[in-house]
């Protein structure tokens, strides 16, 4: 359960102001059909984070516990720093051809936007730290939905009111704490 709660919290905070949340705003404004957008976000996130979680789980078996501890510790510390760098949406990510419909456009755009994104990298690291692949993927997906569903439903009205810098700072502190824990603990939970 720890894996689910930590993954949900980190990703929900990390997603505030992230390029995929910005993409949610763009898609909501462009199509004004929230349910196909929300379903597209869900399917794209499940696919992307399952892939990332599989990589994280694979790394756990590949690396020995001492090497894994250092890789995770440094990765989480780097994620903490990355959280403090604001995201912006690339024009190409928002302009997937509408011939795929609202759901298909959202699915493709979100899957591509998540490649190499903070939340995907966090999913790899969390899956490597916790041995519960399903809870990590469920948690990171829940975090994505917690951040992006309101963005789709409320749109620009919500964006102006969110304390993005504060949310990113909180996420950075959590990532730093996880990094320090990984580096200075004797073992990692779930390993």
Secondary structure, DSSP 8 states (H G I E B T S, - for coil): -HHHHHHHHHHHHHHTT-HHHHHHHHHHHHH--HHHHHHHHHHHHHHHHHHHHHHHHHHHHHS-HHHHHHHHHHHHHHHHHHHTS-----HHHH---GGGHHHHHHHHHHHHHHTT-HHHHHHHHHHHHSS-HHHHHHHHHHHHHHHHHHHHHHTHHHHTTS-HHHHHHHHHHHHHHHHHHHHHSSS-TT-
